[in-house]
């Protein structure tokens, strides 16, 4: 009986040692992306995008994607989706399988520090195309500090920004009375005027 107990105890120890040596799969690292859909001006509504977004949410788990929010410019037919994903192809596949409206561009971005919405004015997303290799996240962070020092003069509330260092693209989200207030804030703060300013509606 004593020998049997020793054998079982030894076997248990071996199994325990083996189980600790089994390599667990590493969690997939996800990065932050903004994907851009260029749809027909005046032919897209926030309600349409909300419906498509629900299909994205129902499909995203299959590809390891997590959609965080999106913005719609109904007048210009633009949709911007913010997500976390293991890679850009997973975002493309999610949209493709969910509803077929695939993005025209997918930007790998880093985010600034978000500020709270003050629920004042309209919501604008502006885009700076500075050129590949011409911008760093640190440089944008420094410029953003200058924006924050000026924004009150134009009744602007900058909520956040995202930087694609590789492509040299910066996107800024803010509440403002109009697009001119956004432009004037950037112009006075550091002189980097956006190439595009979109009046947007946000969804979740």
DRENDO-667320 format. One record per residue (C-alpha): x, y, z. Coordinates in steps of 0.001 Angstrom, whole numbers, plus 500000, padded with zeros to 6 digits. Layout:
BEGIN
XYZ...
//
This chain:
BEGIN
500000500000500000502872502296500923504573501572497568501335502305495689500976505680497445504549506576496575503983505677492906500812507782492735502540510684494484505471510525492060503096510409489092501203513447490415504450515389490764505495514505487211502113515594485803502265518841487742505750519547486415504637518812482868501615521076483134503752524006484266506045523527481262503219523654478722503506527002476959500309528990477070499465530880473879500584534497474098497776537057473980497603538765470609498911542304470843496404544792469493497240548227468153495166551339467530493849552060464032491626554583462281490120553333459043488626555700456496485679555099454178485255557533451272481598557192450360479488559321448039478883562889449304475354563358450569474549559662450168475404558431453684473530559053456925474459558569460549471599556055460805473034554016457916476465553931459548474964553011462921473346549981461297476600548941459621478463549466462898476173547015464691477100544419462067480780545195462683480299544634466414478619541291465733481550540176463535484612541748465184485308538935467669486013536500464846489027538603463798490177539869467190489058543443466495487425545826468969485679548859467470485763551776469922483884554581468172483301556143464755482590559510463153480416560342460144480572563385457868477206563055456153477743565973453779481104564783452430480332561063452687483248560234454996483326557656457786486191557222460255486313554159462536488588553896465596489471550360466657491987548114468334493178545247466166496078542797465769496657544176462240495031546186459456493911543125457488491703542014460408489861545346460239489410544989456487488065541440456862485660542476459635484093545218457494484063542973454450482238540122456181479945542360458247478490544496455452480888544690452498481781548367452951485558548036453118487789550995454045489794552940451471492564553599453984493660552124457323495954554215459519498068552765462341497901555528464953498974556570468420496547558507470583496909561628472641495375561988476102491614562360475850489794565311477384486180565271478485483422566456476205481855569717477341478773569222475145479155572607473525479239573494469856479388571019467011481855568159466680484681568468464154487411566106462985490268567825461187493037566133459221496609567334458675498599565681455859502184566544456789503970563945454657505675560637455377508545560980457822507703564593458654505989564121461999506548562350465316504152561674468154506282563875470420506160566811468000502377566513467802502123566329471598504111569580471825501894571246469213498799570025471055499945571778474238500059575008472229496545574304470885495260573882474448496742577247475426494871578988472594491609577049472252489643579047474826490026582201472728487988580568469958485593578630472233487107575303471124487404572165473245490003569780471836488982566261472877491806564145471448494172563594468525495707560627466686499015560424464835500085558158461980503848558737462067504574556584459010502175558449456709502610561825458435498898562235459189497376563888462264493663563866463111492185566134465787488724565853467335487166568916468944483977570692469868483798574114468253481266576730467148482358576269463503485208574987461344486872578425461272487372578250465028489255574974464597491467576428461861492157579638463787493140577709466922495747575700465010496903578743463037497563580861466113498973578009468212501599576704465777500691577577462201499853574026461084496528574518459328494488571343458629493951570182455055490454568920455833487866569849458458484846567558458811481635568302460664480903564891462164478470562888464224479925560340466629478667556851467308479670554055469691
//
